Amino acid sequence: MRFLIASTILALLPTLCAADEPKFQVPKSWQKVTTGLPAGPFLTARDGYAVAIGSAIVKGTEHNRAQSFTNTVYRFKVGSDKPEELEQRVTTHVLVALLGPKGMIATGHFADYDTIHLPGHKPIKLPKGVRFVAHHFTADGLVCSGEIFRDGKYHSEIVLFPLDLNQGELSETQVLQGWFPTVGADGFKPDYTYGRVFYRGDFVAYTGELLPWAPHGLVVAAAVSATVTEAVLAIWLASGWAYRWAGKAAAGLLTVYLVVMGFTVGLADVATYAVPLLVGGALLTSVRPVDRPLRS
């Protein structure tokens, strides 16, 4: 009965703690802009321009593990009768687009941009051999981070691709921060895929994750050790042998995760992954009743 009550309370916590969000009201000053396309996975607008990506599955790949899609990038200028088709790709990858001022657009696959579209000019290809992630347009050009793999580790750089808007060409690339290991000796790992990079004046700012207390080698060793320990505990729990100690060991490992996550990523992620609930479940596994023969 106590277990049932505790489980019910834990299940109701998200509902009880959730605050009622007010319904969003569209401001009357907003102007409705449409590209005339069906709702797609991507649509942004800026400075009188909008960019949209239309996606249609390729027939015959509906049941494939990696489905193919025909992705089309459109640029729409407010006041035009129809959108401008910039490019079309048939791929299993995710196609992305970054809209800049005056209708400038960078396109490519996720974490691998390769093309810039300037209004009134032919597409501009970015240099090959490096995976670029476009972050934002400045008055001078496009700020990107690049990544390559060499000497057994990943290296990153931050560059500015100056754009000649009159000629529709790339000028000489400016290196804002030269090649450096993606994971630094102090444990700081920039997040160039999901994070942001800003270039203002003489300063470059970017976000990342700080892995405190440990160099990269120790972090890798800890990750491998944790994975092996999890696999051993899973097999141990499934076997049913000495389950009391197996449950306590699993609870101990999860408690270590709880403490480390609390000090690094914060309590919000601890709650998101329900780590306390997992610890409780492991402890419940260790206190199952034992069938013992009755004595006469």
Contacts in CASP RR format, 6 or more apart in sequence:
PFRMAT RR
TARGET T0000
AUTHOR 0000-0000-0000
METHOD contacts of the structure
MODEL  1
MRFLIASTILALLPTLCAADEPKFQVPKSWQKVTTGLPAGPFLTARDGYA
VAIGSAIVKGTEHNRAQSFTNTVYRFKVGSDKPEELEQRVTTHVLVALLG
PKGMIATGHFADYDTIHLPGHKPIKLPKGVRFVAHHFTADGLVCSGEIFR
DGKYHSEIVLFPLDLNQGELSETQVLQGWFPTVGADGFKPDYTYGRVFYR
GDFVAYTGELLPWAPHGLVVAAAVSATVTEAVLAIWLASGWAYRWAGKAA
AGLLTVYLVVMGFTVGLADVATYAVPLLVGGALLTSVRPVDRPLRS
3 284 0 8 1.000
10 277 0 8 1.000
33 45 0 8 1.000
33 50 0 8 1.000
33 76 0 8 1.000
33 78 0 8 1.000
35 43 0 8 1.000
35 50 0 8 1.000
35 52 0 8 1.000
35 74 0 8 1.000
35 76 0 8 1.000
35 83 0 8 1.000
36 82 0 8 1.000
36 83 0 8 1.000
37 52 0 8 1.000
37 54 0 8 1.000
37 74 0 8 1.000
37 83 0 8 1.000
38 54 0 8 1.000
40 52 0 8 1.000
40 53 0 8 1.000
40 54 0 8 1.000
40 55 0 8 1.000
41 53 0 8 1.000
41 54 0 8 1.000
41 55 0 8 1.000
42 51 0 8 1.000
42 52 0 8 1.000
42 53 0 8 1.000
42 54 0 8 1.000
42 96 0 8 1.000
42 97 0 8 1.000
43 50 0 8 1.000
43 51 0 8 1.000
43 52 0 8 1.000
43 53 0 8 1.000
44 50 0 8 1.000
44 51 0 8 1.000
44 97 0 8 1.000
44 99 0 8 1.000
45 51 0 8 1.000
45 99 0 8 1.000
46 99 0 8 1.000
46 100 0 8 1.000
46 101 0 8 1.000
46 103 0 8 1.000
47 100 0 8 1.000
47 101 0 8 1.000
47 102 0 8 1.000
47 103 0 8 1.000
48 77 0 8 1.000
48 78 0 8 1.000
48 103 0 8 1.000
49 75 0 8 1.000
49 76 0 8 1.000
49 77 0 8 1.000
49 78 0 8 1.000
49 99 0 8 1.000
49 102 0 8 1.000
49 103 0 8 1.000
50 75 0 8 1.000
50 76 0 8 1.000
50 78 0 8 1.000
50 99 0 8 1.000
51 73 0 8 1.000
51 74 0 8 1.000
51 75 0 8 1.000
51 76 0 8 1.000
51 97 0 8 1.000
51 99 0 8 1.000
51 103 0 8 1.000
51 105 0 8 1.000
52 73 0 8 1.000
52 74 0 8 1.000
52 76 0 8 1.000
52 83 0 8 1.000
53 71 0 8 1.000
53 72 0 8 1.000
53 73 0 8 1.000
53 74 0 8 1.000
53 95 0 8 1.000
53 96 0 8 1.000
53 97 0 8 1.000
54 71 0 8 1.000
54 72 0 8 1.000
54 73 0 8 1.000
54 74 0 8 1.000
55 69 0 8 1.000
55 70 0 8 1.000
55 71 0 8 1.000
55 72 0 8 1.000
55 95 0 8 1.000
56 69 0 8 1.000
56 70 0 8 1.000
57 67 0 8 1.000
57 68 0 8 1.000
57 69 0 8 1.000
57 70 0 8 1.000
58 67 0 8 1.000
58 68 0 8 1.000
58 69 0 8 1.000
58 70 0 8 1.000
58 90 0 8 1.000
61 67 0 8 1.000
61 68 0 8 1.000
66 92 0 8 1.000
67 92 0 8 1.000
68 90 0 8 1.000
68 91 0 8 1.000
68 92 0 8 1.000
69 90 0 8 1.000
69 91 0 8 1.000
69 92 0 8 1.000
70 88 0 8 1.000
70 89 0 8 1.000
70 90 0 8 1.000
71 88 0 8 1.000
71 89 0 8 1.000
71 90 0 8 1.000
71 91 0 8 1.000
71 95 0 8 1.000
72 85 0 8 1.000
72 87 0 8 1.000
72 88 0 8 1.000
73 85 0 8 1.000
73 86 0 8 1.000
73 87 0 8 1.000
73 88 0 8 1.000
73 95 0 8 1.000
73 97 0 8 1.000
73 105 0 8 1.000
73 107 0 8 1.000
73 117 0 8 1.000
74 83 0 8 1.000
74 84 0 8 1.000
74 85 0 8 1.000
74 86 0 8 1.000
75 83 0 8 1.000
75 84 0 8 1.000
75 86 0 8 1.000
75 103 0 8 1.000
75 105 0 8 1.000
75 117 0 8 1.000
75 119 0 8 1.000
76 83 0 8 1.000
76 84 0 8 1.000
77 84 0 8 1.000
77 103 0 8 1.000
86 105 0 8 1.000
86 107 0 8 1.000
86 117 0 8 1.000
86 123 0 8 1.000
87 107 0 8 1.000
87 115 0 8 1.000
87 117 0 8 1.000
87 123 0 8 1.000
89 95 0 8 1.000
91 109 0 8 1.000
93 109 0 8 1.000
93 110 0 8 1.000
94 109 0 8 1.000
94 110 0 8 1.000
95 107 0 8 1.000
95 108 0 8 1.000
95 109 0 8 1.000
95 110 0 8 1.000
96 107 0 8 1.000
96 108 0 8 1.000
96 109 0 8 1.000
96 110 0 8 1.000
96 113 0 8 1.000
97 105 0 8 1.000
97 106 0 8 1.000
97 107 0 8 1.000
97 108 0 8 1.000
98 105 0 8 1.000
98 106 0 8 1.000
98 107 0 8 1.000
98 113 0 8 1.000
98 134 0 8 1.000
98 135 0 8 1.000
98 136 0 8 1.000
98 137 0 8 1.000
99 105 0 8 1.000
100 106 0 8 1.000
100 136 0 8 1.000
100 137 0 8 1.000
101 137 0 8 1.000
102 119 0 8 1.000
102 165 0 8 1.000
103 118 0 8 1.000
103 119 0 8 1.000
104 116 0 8 1.000
104 117 0 8 1.000
104 118 0 8 1.000
104 119 0 8 1.000
104 137 0 8 1.000
104 142 0 8 1.000
104 163 0 8 1.000
105 116 0 8 1.000
105 117 0 8 1.000
106 113 0 8 1.000
106 115 0 8 1.000
106 116 0 8 1.000
106 117 0 8 1.000
106 134 0 8 1.000
106 137 0 8 1.000
106 142 0 8 1.000
107 113 0 8 1.000
107 114 0 8 1.000
107 115 0 8 1.000
107 116 0 8 1.000
107 117 0 8 1.000
108 114 0 8 1.000
108 115 0 8 1.000
111 131 0 8 1.000
111 133 0 8 1.000
111 193 0 8 1.000
112 131 0 8 1.000
112 132 0 8 1.000
112 133 0 8 1.000
113 126 0 8 1.000
113 132 0 8 1.000
113 133 0 8 1.000
113 134 0 8 1.000
113 144 0 8 1.000
114 125 0 8 1.000
114 126 0 8 1.000
114 128 0 8 1.000
114 132 0 8 1.000
115 123 0 8 1.000
115 124 0 8 1.000
115 125 0 8 1.000
115 126 0 8 1.000
116 123 0 8 1.000
116 124 0 8 1.000
116 126 0 8 1.000
116 142 0 8 1.000
116 161 0 8 1.000
116 163 0 8 1.000
116 170 0 8 1.000
117 123 0 8 1.000
117 124 0 8 1.000
118 124 0 8 1.000
118 163 0 8 1.000
118 165 0 8 1.000
118 168 0 8 1.000
121 167 0 8 1.000
121 168 0 8 1.000
122 168 0 8 1.000
124 163 0 8 1.000
124 168 0 8 1.000
124 169 0 8 1.000
124 170 0 8 1.000
126 132 0 8 1.000
126 144 0 8 1.000
126 161 0 8 1.000
126 170 0 8 1.000
127 173 0 8 1.000
129 148 0 8 1.000
130 146 0 8 1.000
130 147 0 8 1.000
130 148 0 8 1.000
130 157 0 8 1.000
131 146 0 8 1.000
131 147 0 8 1.000
131 148 0 8 1.000
132 144 0 8 1.000
132 145 0 8 1.000
132 146 0 8 1.000
132 159 0 8 1.000
133 144 0 8 1.000
133 145 0 8 1.000
133 146 0 8 1.000
133 147 0 8 1.000
133 192 0 8 1.000
133 193 0 8 1.000
134 142 0 8 1.000
134 143 0 8 1.000
134 144 0 8 1.000
135 143 0 8 1.000
135 144 0 8 1.000
135 145 0 8 1.000
135 192 0 8 1.000
135 196 0 8 1.000
135 197 0 8 1.000
135 198 0 8 1.000
136 142 0 8 1.000
136 143 0 8 1.000
136 196 0 8 1.000
136 197 0 8 1.000
136 198 0 8 1.000
136 199 0 8 1.000
137 143 0 8 1.000
138 160 0 8 1.000
138 199 0 8 1.000
140 160 0 8 1.000
140 162 0 8 1.000
140 163 0 8 1.000
141 160 0 8 1.000
141 161 0 8 1.000
141 162 0 8 1.000
141 163 0 8 1.000
142 160 0 8 1.000
142 161 0 8 1.000
142 163 0 8 1.000
143 158 0 8 1.000
143 159 0 8 1.000
143 160 0 8 1.000
143 161 0 8 1.000
143 176 0 8 1.000
143 197 0 8 1.000
143 198 0 8 1.000
143 199 0 8 1.000
144 158 0 8 1.000
144 159 0 8 1.000
144 160 0 8 1.000
144 161 0 8 1.000
145 156 0 8 1.000
145 157 0 8 1.000
145 158 0 8 1.000
145 159 0 8 1.000
145 190 0 8 1.000
145 192 0 8 1.000
145 197 0 8 1.000
145 206 0 8 1.000
146 156 0 8 1.000
146 157 0 8 1.000
146 158 0 8 1.000
146 159 0 8 1.000
146 192 0 8 1.000
147 154 0 8 1.000
147 155 0 8 1.000
147 156 0 8 1.000
147 157 0 8 1.000
147 182 0 8 1.000
147 192 0 8 1.000
148 154 0 8 1.000
148 155 0 8 1.000
148 179 0 8 1.000
149 155 0 8 1.000
153 181 0 8 1.000
153 182 0 8 1.000
153 183 0 8 1.000
154 181 0 8 1.000
154 182 0 8 1.000
154 183 0 8 1.000
155 179 0 8 1.000
155 180 0 8 1.000
155 181 0 8 1.000
155 182 0 8 1.000
156 179 0 8 1.000
156 180 0 8 1.000
156 181 0 8 1.000
156 182 0 8 1.000
156 190 0 8 1.000
156 192 0 8 1.000
157 175 0 8 1.000
157 177 0 8 1.000
157 178 0 8 1.000
157 179 0 8 1.000
157 180 0 8 1.000
158 175 0 8 1.000
158 176 0 8 1.000
158 177 0 8 1.000
158 178 0 8 1.000
158 197 0 8 1.000
158 199 0 8 1.000
158 204 0 8 1.000
158 206 0 8 1.000
159 173 0 8 1.000
159 174 0 8 1.000
159 175 0 8 1.000
159 176 0 8 1.000
160 173 0 8 1.000
160 174 0 8 1.000
160 176 0 8 1.000
160 199 0 8 1.000
161 170 0 8 1.000
161 171 0 8 1.000
161 173 0 8 1.000
162 170 0 8 1.000
162 171 0 8 1.000
162 172 0 8 1.000
162 173 0 8 1.000
162 174 0 8 1.000
163 169 0 8 1.000
163 170 0 8 1.000
163 171 0 8 1.000
164 170 0 8 1.000
164 171 0 8 1.000
176 199 0 8 1.000
176 204 0 8 1.000
177 204 0 8 1.000
181 216 0 8 1.000
182 189 0 8 1.000
182 190 0 8 1.000
183 189 0 8 1.000
183 211 0 8 1.000
183 216 0 8 1.000
183 219 0 8 1.000
184 216 0 8 1.000
185 215 0 8 1.000
185 216 0 8 1.000
187 210 0 8 1.000
187 211 0 8 1.000
187 212 0 8 1.000
187 214 0 8 1.000
187 215 0 8 1.000
187 216 0 8 1.000
187 219 0 8 1.000
188 208 0 8 1.000
188 209 0 8 1.000
188 210 0 8 1.000
188 211 0 8 1.000
189 208 0 8 1.000
189 209 0 8 1.000
189 210 0 8 1.000
189 211 0 8 1.000
190 206 0 8 1.000
190 207 0 8 1.000
190 208 0 8 1.000
191 206 0 8 1.000
191 207 0 8 1.000
191 208 0 8 1.000
191 209 0 8 1.000
192 206 0 8 1.000
195 206 0 8 1.000
195 207 0 8 1.000
195 208 0 8 1.000
196 206 0 8 1.000
196 207 0 8 1.000
197 204 0 8 1.000
197 205 0 8 1.000
197 206 0 8 1.000
198 204 0 8 1.000
198 205 0 8 1.000
198 206 0 8 1.000
211 219 0 8 1.000
211 264 0 8 1.000
212 264 0 8 1.000
214 222 0 8 1.000
226 253 0 8 1.000
229 253 0 8 1.000
230 253 0 8 1.000
233 246 0 8 1.000
233 247 0 8 1.000
233 249 0 8 1.000
233 250 0 8 1.000
233 253 0 8 1.000
236 242 0 8 1.000
236 246 0 8 1.000
236 249 0 8 1.000
237 243 0 8 1.000
237 246 0 8 1.000
237 247 0 8 1.000
237 250 0 8 1.000
237 285 0 8 1.000
240 246 0 8 1.000
243 285 0 8 1.000
243 286 0 8 1.000
243 288 0 8 1.000
244 286 0 8 1.000
244 287 0 8 1.000
244 288 0 8 1.000
245 286 0 8 1.000
246 285 0 8 1.000
246 286 0 8 1.000
247 282 0 8 1.000
247 283 0 8 1.000
247 285 0 8 1.000
247 286 0 8 1.000
248 282 0 8 1.000
248 283 0 8 1.000
248 286 0 8 1.000
250 282 0 8 1.000
250 285 0 8 1.000
251 279 0 8 1.000
251 280 0 8 1.000
251 281 0 8 1.000
251 282 0 8 1.000
251 283 0 8 1.000
251 286 0 8 1.000
252 279 0 8 1.000
252 282 0 8 1.000
254 275 0 8 1.000
254 278 0 8 1.000
254 279 0 8 1.000
254 282 0 8 1.000
255 279 0 8 1.000
257 275 0 8 1.000
258 270 0 8 1.000
258 275 0 8 1.000
258 276 0 8 1.000
258 279 0 8 1.000
261 269 0 8 1.000
261 270 0 8 1.000
261 273 0 8 1.000
261 275 0 8 1.000
262 269 0 8 1.000
262 270 0 8 1.000
270 276 0 8 1.000
END
